[in-house]
Amino acid sequence: MEKQTIPQPKPQLQNNLSNNGPTTNNNSNNSVNVNNANEAGNISSTSHLRKIFVPTHLTEKFLEVAKENTEQNLETCGILCGKLENDQLFISTIIIPKQTASSDTCNTLNEIEVLNYQQKHNLLTLGWIHTHPSQTCFLSSVDLHTHFSYQVMLSEAIAIVCSPKFQPSIGYFRLTDKEGVPTISNCTKKGFHPHKENVKLFYDAHEKNNGHVYNIKSGITIIDLRK
């Protein structure tokens, strides 16, 4: 039986930012391929979004921490945290909570530890990140629902997917405003399930695709609460 846990938003440092622990369930038969959903200019207006800056080596460092799990074909997930400065968002920290995982699932545990660390260090939740150790770079149906809980609290929130065995190997995803957000908002299904066909539910929000995500040469701190 599939285990599924999607934590509800908890009290936050700002009322428009989420502190959800991510839950992923990935099934390529119930997903939208990134190649069909990365034309940001055609599917979602980014003019209202603040820029979010991601350290250049963030995914590389995360994959190093996730290497042991990846070699065992297990997913790894973490929370993207950072600061708001001059009306721009800067990711500075990845918090990796205690978690259980399989080849296509990752469920967080003891999310209160994440919240305590964020409050102590005045960190905002800016999105989440997880690996696909043996699958392509996409958001599954459950990933879409997980990310909805982030994006509804912070429009700029992103879901970074690392798929080291495939190209593209990195995705900076966001639900489309026109179709993705209302579709997921109105969907009450659980687990793996199809959504509307020929509908672009998400896209790669990197600036190379006219999105709001930019890379920046800065450091990244990884806090591994599993240890």
Disulfide bonds with the S-S distance in Angstrom:
none
